[in-house]
Amino acid sequence: MNPVSLTPSAAATLLKAAEAEHTGQLVSAELLYLQVLRECPSHAGSMERLARLAMQRGDPGRAIEFLRAVLAADPARVPAAIDLAVALVNTDRSEAAASVLEATLAAVPGAATAWLLLGQIRESLDDDFGALKAWYQAVTRAQRAGEWLDAATTPPSLVDVVAHAIERVHVGRRALLFGAFEGLRQEYGASELKRVDRALTGYLREWNAAPRDPRQRPKFFYFPGLPDDPYHDPFLQPWAERLQAAFPEVRAEALRVIDEDRRLPAFIEVPEGVRPGHLAGAASEPSWEALFFYRRGRRFDANHERCPRTSAILESIELCRIAEQAPEILFSVLRPGTHILPHHGVSNVRLVMHLPLIVPRDCALNLVGVGEHHWQEGRLVMFDDTFSHEAWNRSDQTRVVLLMDCWNPHLSAVEKKAVASLVEAISGLQDTGLAE
């Protein structure tokens, strides 16, 4: 909702209304706010004040009417959403109150106080998981902004409820995540899951789980006890020979795609006219493009149909399958003069496999502080992308590799299942289903 421009007389009346409210002349204040609305029917501030006055005199129905009008015009108006939710709760309509907050949080996901109230409402409805998700959002978003870290950074009126939320997140998240693979513990025994337990307690910051090598910095999840080599033997994967043997067919399909499409979608989309911050190089417009077979676990059926031999080999091997997270498999297309700047991957439970398909001169993968790898067409390379890494194409031709994530081969079959369940539980807790 754009701010409503008040007429001079309405502006003067608004000042009188605020003064009357401040001095306790509530009936006069209410009449003056109504006068403002007669001149400017969409003035949200007056409707919000009228709603609060209605609540004070015990008329929640009238308050709800005003607040619904405010939010109909502007769902992102957080104070109105909070007031409406409170009014609905006070009239025994808690589910409706939760729906109001969720609609506003879809537009303003950073509103920590609204998340906090949503958690309280979900708890009152005996929705423990819904409450945990809301409180997790409230606490993490507020603390990321430097708030609710202690009593000094928490408004006095919120100290008790914030403390309750933090405690419920601490206890509830731990129980939820350990419960994600409890069935596997019952089936296979606790000894099979010791390393997963250790990884989870590290994720929960119950001990310092940082890798010993400062070059290795997973952005999301570190699994201790796995070999910490930057490069790994690709043939530790039982399917590696099959993938490498398919090189001629995969390369032929990649060549056809490059020839037919000329340009592919960017690996990371940025607004038009903006130079990608993750790319550099000599090119005036550096470009890293992708034809995805899978992205964050989603299968791109049309691309599989375009490249049936590549699809067949991919579907014949063990893929790292984690709902809405993995696998990620693509033709990675690096245009001439493009440099992918150093970055870290998310977790060492998965490694990155490259099958180089088209490799001109002056192209390389570099694990920073470890060393360069110069791709050779048809020869696999597998590395841990939680080490800082970069890649470049300093030639005048396009470089193409089949890039795929894959399970770290040093995980047992049971550990892979447990990690998949654990990551899906973490994702489910963080994913509110709301726009970000």
C-alpha positions in Angstrom: 0.0 0.0 0.0 1.4 3.4 -1.0 1.1 6.0 1.8 -2.2 7.8 1.5 -1.7 11.6 1.0 -3.9 13.4 3.5 -5.7 16.6 2.7 -4.6 19.5 4.9 -7.8 19.3 6.9 -7.4 15.5 7.4 -3.8 16.0 8.5 -4.9 18.6 11.1 -7.7 16.3 12.3 -5.2 13.4 12.6 -3.0 15.5 14.9 -6.0 16.4 17.1 -6.9 12.7 17.2 -3.4 11.7 18.3 -3.4 14.4 21.0 -6.8 13.3 22.3 -5.7 9.7 22.5 -2.5 10.7 24.3 -4.4 12.7 26.9 -6.9 9.8 27.5 -9.8 11.3 25.7 -10.5 8.1 23.9 -14.1 8.7 22.7 -13.0 12.1 21.2 -10.0 10.4 19.6 -12.1 7.7 18.0 -14.5 10.2 16.5 -11.6 12.2 15.1 -10.0 9.2 13.5 -13.3 8.4 11.9 -13.5 11.9 10.6 -10.1 11.4 9.0 -11.4 8.2 7.3 -14.4 10.1 5.9 -12.0 12.3 4.0 -9.3 9.7 3.3 -11.0 6.2 3.4 -7.8 4.3 2.8 -5.7 5.8 5.6 -4.2 2.7 7.2 -2.8 4.5 10.2 -6.2 5.8 11.3 -7.7 2.3 10.8 -5.0 0.8 13.0 -5.6 3.3 15.7 -9.3 2.8 15.6 -8.7 -1.0 15.8 -6.7 -0.5 19.0 -9.2 1.7 20.5 -11.9 -0.8 19.7 -9.9 -3.5 21.5 -9.5 -1.3 24.5 -13.3 -0.8 24.8 -13.9 -4.5 24.4 -15.1 -4.6 20.7 -12.8 -7.1 19.0 -15.3 -7.5 16.1 -14.9 -3.8 15.2 -11.1 -4.1 15.5 -11.0 -7.1 13.2 -13.1 -5.3 10.6 -10.6 -2.3 10.5 -7.5 -4.5 10.5 -8.8 -6.8 7.7 -9.3 -3.7 5.6 -5.7 -2.6 6.2 -4.3 -6.0 5.3 -6.5 -6.4 2.3 -4.8 -3.4 0.8 -1.3 -4.2 2.2 -0.6 -7.8 3.4 2.9 -6.7 4.3 1.8 -4.3 7.1 3.3 -6.3 10.0 1.8 -4.3 13.0 -1.7 -4.7 11.6 -1.2 -8.4 11.1 0.0 -8.8 14.7 -2.9 -6.8 16.0 -5.4 -8.8 13.9 -3.9 -12.1 15.0 -4.2 -11.0 18.7 -7.8 -10.0 18.1 -8.6 -13.3 16.5 -7.0 -15.3 19.3 -9.0 -13.3 21.8 -12.2 -14.4 20.0 -11.1 -18.0 19.9 -10.1 -18.0 16.2 -6.5 -19.1 16.6 -6.3 -21.0 13.2 -7.5 -17.9 11.5 -4.9 -15.8 13.4 -2.1 -18.2 12.3 -3.3 -17.9 8.7 -3.1 -14.1 8.9 0.5 -14.1 10.2 1.6 -16.7 7.6 0.1 -14.5 4.8 2.0 -11.5 6.1 5.2 -13.5 6.6 5.1 -14.6 3.0 5.5 -11.0 2.1 7.8 -10.0 5.0 9.7 -13.1 6.1 12.1 -11.1 8.2 9.5 -10.0 10.7 10.8 -11.9 13.8 8.1 -10.7 16.1 5.4 -12.0 13.9 7.2 -15.4 13.8 7.4 -15.3 17.6 3.6 -14.8 17.9 3.0 -17.5 15.3 5.0 -19.9 17.4 2.9 -19.1 20.5 -0.3 -19.6 18.5 0.9 -22.9 17.0 1.8 -24.1 20.5 -1.6 -23.2 21.8 -3.0 -25.4 19.0 -0.8 -28.3 20.1 1.1 -28.1 16.8 4.5 -28.7 18.2 6.3 -28.9 14.9 4.6 -25.8 13.6 5.6 -24.0 16.7 9.1 -25.2 16.5 9.4 -24.0 12.9 8.0 -20.6 13.7 10.2 -20.1 16.7 13.3 -21.3 14.8 12.6 -18.6 12.2 11.9 -16.0 14.9 15.1 -16.7 16.8 17.5 -17.2 13.9 16.3 -14.1 12.0 16.4 -11.9 15.1 19.8 -13.0 16.2 21.2 -12.7 12.6 20.1 -9.1 12.9 21.9 -8.7 16.2 18.7 -8.8 18.3 17.5 -11.2 21.1 21.1 -12.2 21.9 20.7 -11.3 25.6 18.5 -9.2 27.8 20.2 -6.0 26.6 19.2 -6.7 23.0 15.6 -7.9 23.7 12.7 -5.6 24.4 11.6 -6.0 28.0 8.1 -7.0 27.0 9.5 -9.9 25.0 12.2 -11.2 27.4 10.1 -14.1 28.8 8.5 -15.2 25.5 11.9 -15.0 23.7 13.5 -17.1 26.4 10.8 -19.7 26.0 11.2 -19.7 22.3 15.0 -20.1 22.5 14.6 -23.0 25.0 12.0 -24.8 22.8 14.2 -24.4 19.7 17.2 -25.8 21.6 15.3 -28.8 22.9 12.9 -29.3 20.1 15.4 -29.1 17.2 17.7 -31.6 18.9 14.9 -34.1 19.4 13.6 -33.6 15.9 17.0 -34.1 14.2 18.0 -37.1 16.3 14.6 -38.5 15.6 15.1 -38.2 11.9 17.2 -41.4 11.8 16.0 -43.1 15.0 14.4 -45.8 12.8 17.8 -46.7 11.3 19.2 -46.8 14.8 16.6 -49.4 15.8 17.2 -51.4 12.6 20.9 -51.4 12.4 22.1 -50.6 15.9 23.7 -47.5 17.5 27.2 -48.5 16.6 26.5 -48.0 12.9 25.5 -44.4 13.5 28.2 -43.2 15.9 29.7 -40.9 13.2 26.4 -39.5 12.3 25.7 -38.7 15.9 29.0 -37.0 16.2 28.3 -35.0 13.0 24.9 -33.9 14.3 26.2 -32.8 17.7 28.8 -30.8 15.8 26.1 -29.2 13.7 24.3 -28.3 16.9 27.5 -26.6 18.1 27.8 -28.9 21.1 31.5 -29.1 20.2 33.8 -27.3 17.8 33.3 -29.2 14.6 35.5 -27.0 12.3 37.7 -29.0 10.0 41.4 -29.1 11.0 42.4 -27.8 7.6 41.6 -24.0 7.3 41.2 -24.4 3.5 38.2 -26.7 4.2 35.1 -24.7 5.3 31.7 -26.4 4.6 29.0 -23.8 4.4 26.4 -26.1 5.9 27.3 -29.5 7.4 30.6 -31.1 8.3 30.9 -34.9 8.8 34.0 -35.6 10.9 36.0 -38.8 10.5 36.0 -38.8 6.7 39.3 -38.5 4.8 40.1 -34.9 4.5 41.9 -35.1 1.1 41.1 -32.3 -1.3 41.3 -34.6 -4.4 39.9 -38.2 -4.2 40.4 -41.2 -6.5 37.3 -41.2 -8.7 37.4 -44.9 -9.0 36.5 -45.3 -5.3 33.0 -44.9 -6.8 31.9 -48.4 -8.0 30.2 -46.8 -11.0 33.1 -44.6 -12.2 34.3 -47.0 -14.9 30.8 -47.1 -16.4 30.5 -43.3 -16.4 34.0 -42.9 -18.0 33.2 -45.5 -20.6 30.2 -43.5 -21.7 32.3 -40.5 -22.5 31.9 -40.6 -26.3 28.1 -40.7 -26.2 27.9 -38.1 -23.5 30.3 -35.8 -25.3 28.3 -36.2 -28.6 25.1 -35.1 -26.8 26.8 -32.2 -25.2 28.2 -31.0 -28.5 24.7 -31.2 -30.1 23.1 -29.2 -27.2 25.8 -26.5 -27.5 25.4 -26.3 -31.2 21.6 -26.2 -31.1 21.1 -23.7 -28.2 24.1 -21.4 -28.6 23.3 -20.0 -25.2 22.1 -21.9 -22.1 20.6 -20.7 -18.8 23.1 -19.1 -16.4 24.2 -21.4 -13.6 23.4 -18.6 -11.2 20.8 -16.1 -12.4 21.5 -12.4 -11.8 19.5 -9.4 -12.9 20.0 -8.4 -16.5 22.8 -5.9 -16.9 24.4 -6.8 -13.6 27.9 -8.4 -13.8 27.8 -11.6 -11.8 29.6 -11.3 -8.5 30.8 -14.9 -8.6 32.5 -14.5 -12.0 35.5 -12.6 -13.3 37.9 -13.0 -16.2 39.0 -11.3 -19.3 35.6 -11.6 -21.0 33.5 -8.4 -21.1 30.5 -10.6 -20.1 31.9 -13.7 -18.3 29.4 -16.6 -18.5 28.9 -19.9 -16.7 26.0 -21.7 -18.2 24.2 -24.9 -17.4 22.0 -27.6 -18.9 20.6 -29.2 -15.7 19.6 -32.9 -15.5 18.9 -32.5 -11.8 19.0 -29.4 -9.6 18.5 -29.6 -5.8 16.9 -33.0 -6.4 14.5 -31.8 -9.1 14.6 -33.8 -12.3 14.5 -31.9 -15.6 12.7 -34.4 -17.7 13.0 -32.4 -21.0 16.8 -32.3 -20.7 16.9 -36.0 -20.1 14.8 -36.5 -23.2 17.2 -34.4 -25.2 20.2 -36.4 -24.1 18.9 -40.0 -23.8 22.4 -41.7 -23.6 23.5 -39.3 -20.8 20.2 -39.8 -19.0 20.6 -43.6 -19.3 24.0 -43.7 -17.7 23.0 -41.3 -14.9 19.9 -43.3 -14.1 22.0 -46.5 -14.0 24.3 -45.3 -11.1 23.9 -44.5 -7.5 23.0 -40.8 -7.1 23.1 -38.7 -4.0 19.4 -38.4 -3.5 18.2 -36.0 -0.8 14.8 -34.5 -1.2 14.9 -30.9 -2.5 18.7 -30.8 -2.1 20.4 -33.4 -4.3 21.5 -34.6 -6.7 22.9 -31.7 -8.8 23.9 -32.8 -12.3 24.5 -30.7 -15.3 26.5 -29.9 -18.4 28.7 -27.1 -16.9 29.5 -24.7 -19.7 32.3 -22.2 -19.1 32.6 -19.6 -21.9 35.9 -18.1 -23.1 37.5 -15.6 -20.7 35.5 -16.6 -17.7 36.8 -17.2 -14.2 34.6 -18.8 -11.5 35.9 -17.1 -8.3 36.9 -19.1 -5.2 34.0 -20.5 -3.2 33.2 -23.4 -0.8 30.7 -26.1 -1.1 28.0 -27.1 1.5 29.1 -30.4 2.9 31.8 -33.1 2.8 29.2 -35.8 2.8 29.1 -35.4 -1.0 32.0 -34.9 -3.4 32.0 -33.4 -6.9 32.7 -35.6 -10.0 33.7 -34.1 -13.3 33.7 -35.9 -16.6 35.5 -33.5 -18.9 33.8 -33.4 -22.3 35.3 -30.4 -24.2 38.5 -29.0 -22.9 40.4 -26.3 -24.8 43.9 -25.1 -23.7 44.4 -22.9 -20.7 41.5 -24.3 -18.6 41.9 -25.5 -15.1 40.2 -26.4 -11.8 42.2 -25.0 -8.8 41.8 -26.0 -5.2 43.2 -22.9 -3.5 46.4 -23.7 -1.6 46.3 -27.3 -2.9 47.0 -27.1 -6.6 45.6 -27.0 -10.1 44.0 -29.8 -12.0 44.0 -29.5 -15.8 41.1 -31.4 -17.2 41.7 -34.1 -19.8 38.8 -35.1 -22.0 37.2 -38.3 -20.9 39.2 -38.6 -17.7 37.3 -38.4 -14.4 38.3 -36.1 -11.5 36.6 -36.1 -8.1 37.2 -33.5 -5.4 35.9 -32.2 -2.1 34.3 -28.8 -2.9 34.2 -27.8 0.8 37.8 -26.8 0.1 38.1 -23.3 -1.5 38.1 -23.9 -5.2 37.9 -22.0 -8.5 37.9 -22.6 -12.2 38.8 -20.7 -15.3 38.7 -20.8 -19.0 41.5 -18.5 -20.4 41.1 -19.8 -23.9 39.0 -18.5 -26.8 36.8 -21.6 -26.9 34.0 -23.1 -24.7 34.8 -25.6 -22.0 32.2 -28.2 -21.1 32.2 -30.8 -18.3 29.5 -33.1 -17.0 29.4 -32.0 -13.3 27.7 -34.0 -10.7 27.7 -34.3 -6.9 28.0 -37.8 -5.5 28.1 -39.5 -2.1 31.4 -39.4 -0.3 32.5 -43.1 -0.9 33.8 -43.3 2.7 30.2 -43.2 4.1 28.6 -46.5 4.8 25.2 -47.4 3.2 23.5 -46.8 6.6 25.3 -43.5 7.1 24.1 -42.3 3.7 20.5 -43.1 4.6 20.9 -41.4 7.9 22.5 -38.3 6.4 19.7 -38.0 3.8 17.0 -38.2 6.5 18.9 -35.8 8.7 19.4 -33.2 5.9 15.8 -33.5 4.9 14.7 -32.9 8.5 17.0 -29.8 8.7 15.6 -28.6 5.4 12.0 -29.1 6.6 12.6 -27.1 9.7 14.2 -24.2 7.8 11.7 -24.3 4.9 8.7 -22.4 5.9 7.0 -22.7 2.6 7.0 -18.9 2.4 8.6 -16.6 -0.1 12.1 -15.5 0.8 
